[in-house]
């Protein structure tokens, strides 16, 4: 099965795409590839594999003799795309109008992985919160540039990206990665402990609580101004017809307090 693994790497077929083609989970693909004999695969999955690689049914021995040419690679890619039907599957759930093929494939792969993680019975709750936090990070992406640097760092340390590749602000990303590496090295080597970091974590919590209080205060202030604006305009709510007028009144009320 090592030959098959090597073949997939040469063809550039990821475990995610192969899983989608076979109609199984990514973990199941790993399980299949750990088997020592293709005949131990479920028959229908083995047939799909042979069809993808253009192998006659029952002739698994030719896998080691496959020579990858440009024509062969393109043919496999075509069959894989046809079987996976990335765009069609995702279009049924999302409006992807305006995205190019590469972006659509990325959305499809992410969606597939999210579903797989959320369906894992052994880690369902843990995965749910991990993905929820990821969602929160994506919501804050435009306001906190360090989030992109964290993503880049993790992509590099897990082998997906060249460590010398910088897609964002190179100077800031370089510095951030160096700091993060030092911190994680300390963490992984046992140089940090709960007792040593208790005071630091206390300041971390206090800073967050202060920010939340400021945000709540600002929200309450804006809500008070909104109510005042509606009252002065003799409206009971903001709607499509009066939104522009109400917002203009809100701005006016705020200017009075300057």
Secondary structure, DSSP 8 states (H G I E B T S, - for coil): -HHHHHHHHHHT--HHHHHHHHTS-HHHHHHHHHSS-GGGS-HHHHHHHHHHHT--TT-GGGGGG----HHHHHHHHHHHHHHH-HHHHHHTTS--TT--HHHHHHHHHHHHHHHHHHT-TTSHHHHHHHHHHHHHHHHTTTT-THHHHHHHHHHHHTTSS-TT---S-HHHHHHHHHHHHHHHHHHHTT---HHHHHHHHHHHHHHHHHHHHHHHHHHHHHHHHHHHHHHHTT-SS--TTTHHHHHHHHHHHHHHT-
